[in-house]
């Protein structure tokens, strides 16, 4: 299957104390980016990647999984959890403190989405307590502006949200296997397409290439593009085992990776959807992925470990 031998991880981070549910890199005080991880028991850990140790932690969603971590241009951290709460956090020296909250009542597993205008104002898209619905909030004031509410379509639960680079539209994956393109400024459904017979679990999209990839509970990875206001389904590839928790396209746009239920991270060519390698290290489901600006890949697993990889 792979064109090159799969590498070993360059390092493994241990000590999170709970299954890893979200990962993202963010600029820190040193030359290397810090790694932020969310856990199933609601904690956010900040890893100093120079010494590869946790340097700060925040109990952001006690007892509930962290589903999303993002940063605003003004230096605030946003977190969203399985408790349906959005936290707004401010840095205090080396720590973070929660300064504001929004309770949505959402009960699903979808992360949130952040869209920024040219002047660095923005919108936060959050799953709603209503099935198939997302709420749109103004980032600066946390004021609810409107809803992304389908009409007669029965999409089921919101499963994943992906912001587009134009900062005006979002892609939302749903329980019924559909992906929908929404205009945030008008809260209007532009187009939807049924990609899978089962739930869409993960979506990533690269605007410069106009190419995205999505996965579900099946063993199929499917590509798509956006033509005007329409989502166009492309070709697919199948893997040995089903179930994908997350997809991430690397910044250089050459490869993308998937986090699988079968404990494996799979590496594919963006251009041809060709399988390149299987990273077989973890002992339980791989749940989340992140690339640093230096193309270091972090993979978080249900086995409570984070593996770090340098590939191609």
C-alpha positions, -999 to +999 in steps of 0.1 A: +000+000+000+027+025+009+053+038-015+079+044+012+085+026+045+065+042+074+087+061+098+087+058+135+075+087+157+103+111+166+089+114+201+058+105+222+042+128+247+028+111+278+012+126+309-021+140+297-039+115+320-069+111+297-077+102+261-067+130+237-096+146+220-082+177+202-048+191+191-036+224+177-003+242+175+000+279+184+028+304+186+045+305+220+073+327+235+101+305+222+112+297+186+090+266+185+052+266+186+035+253+217+011+223+213-023+225+229-042+193+236-078+188+248-087+157+268-118+136+274-120+148+310-122+184+300-086+196+304-065+217+281-027+211+284-001+233+269+031+216+259+065+233+257+079+216+225+114+226+233+115+204+264+084+183+255+067+188+288+034+202+300+040+238+311+004+248+319-031+233+322-067+246+323-097+226+335-119+241+309-148+216+307-147+195+339-157+159+331-166+166+295-145+162+264-128+191+248-140+193+212-123+224+198-095+249+206-089+281+185-072+314+189-084+349+180-062+377+165-064+396+198-047+368+216-077+351+233-082+313+233-116+298+225-126+263+236-157+243+231-167+211+249-190+182+251-208+202+278-221+226+251-201+255+266-179+279+247-151+293+269-133+326+261-099+325+278-073+353+284-036+347+290-023+355+325+015+352+324+021+315+315-015+304+324-049+309+309-080+320+327-117+318+316-131+353+312-165+346+295-188+317+285-216+309+262-239+279+270-254+265+238-272+234+252-257+214+224-254+176+231-234+164+201-197+158+193-192+186+167-164+211+171-171+248+165-158+271+137-142+306+136-144+330+106-124+362+105-131+394+085-103+414+069-103+438+099-099+407+122-135+409+135-153+376+131-180+351+137-181+319+158-203+291+146-215+268+173-237+236+172-271+244+186-294+225+210-317+221+179-310+191+156-293+201+124-289+238+135-258+259+142-259+293+159-238+322+147-222+346+172-203+378+169-168+370+181-162+404+199-194+406+218-206+369+220-239+382+207-260+356+189-268+370+154-287+342+136-290+305+129-279+282+102-312+262+100-320+239+071-355+240+057-373+208+050-341+188+047-336+162+074-298+163+080-297+149+115-271+161+140-243+185+131-211+164+131-183+187+120-178+224+110-150+236+087-144+274+080-136+285+045-107+308+037-131+334+022-143+339+058-179+341+045-188+305+042-186+273+062-189+236+053-209+215+077-210+177+078-242+160+090-254+128+105-273+118+073-240+118+053-245+152+037-221+182+034-237+216+032-222+250+022-235+280+041-232+317+036-226+332+071-233+368+062-268+358+050-272+326+071-283+310+039-279+274+027-261+276-006-259+239-015-259+204+000-247+171-013-251+136+001-216+121+002-221+090+024-249+068+035-236+072+071-226+102+092-199+126+080-173+126+108-146+148+095-140+174+068-110+195+058-107+219+028-078+238+012-091+270-005-059+276-025-063+242-042-101+242-041-099+207-028-113+190+003-115+156+018-141+140+041-145+108+060-173+089+078-179+057+097-173+038+065-139+028+050-141+055+023-123+088+020-139+111-006-126+143-022-147+173-032-143+208-046-164+240-045-177+254-078-193+288-071-220+280-045-220+242-052-201+214-035-189+190-062-180+154-051-148+140-066-132+106-065-128+083-035-104+058-021-111+029+003-090+017+032-088-017+049-107-006+080-136+018+085-140+049+107-122+082+105-122+107+134-103+136+117-087+147+085-059+173+082-043+187+050-007+198+056+002+234+050+024+227+019-007+211+003+011+180-007-003+154+017-032+149+040-036+125+070-065+107+086-070+096+122-086+061+122-107+040+145-082+012+138-055+030+157-037+041+126-028+074+109-029+072+071-010+094+048-023+103+013-013+124-017-035+155-020-030+155-058-039+119-066-055+106-034-028+079-035-021+061-002+015+068+009+020+053+043+003+039+074+016+052+107+010+023+131+020+032+167-010+037+189-029+011+209-063+026+206-084+048+183-066+079+168-089+108+176-072+140+164-044+155+143-025+187+139+004+201+118+029+227+130+042+255+108+073+233+104+052+204+092+056+184+124+026+161+127+010+155+161-015+126+166-036+122+197-051+089+207-076+073+230-046+056+246-037+090+262-006+095+242+005+121+216+029+108+189+050+133+169+061+125+133+082+140+106+071+126+073+082+133+037 
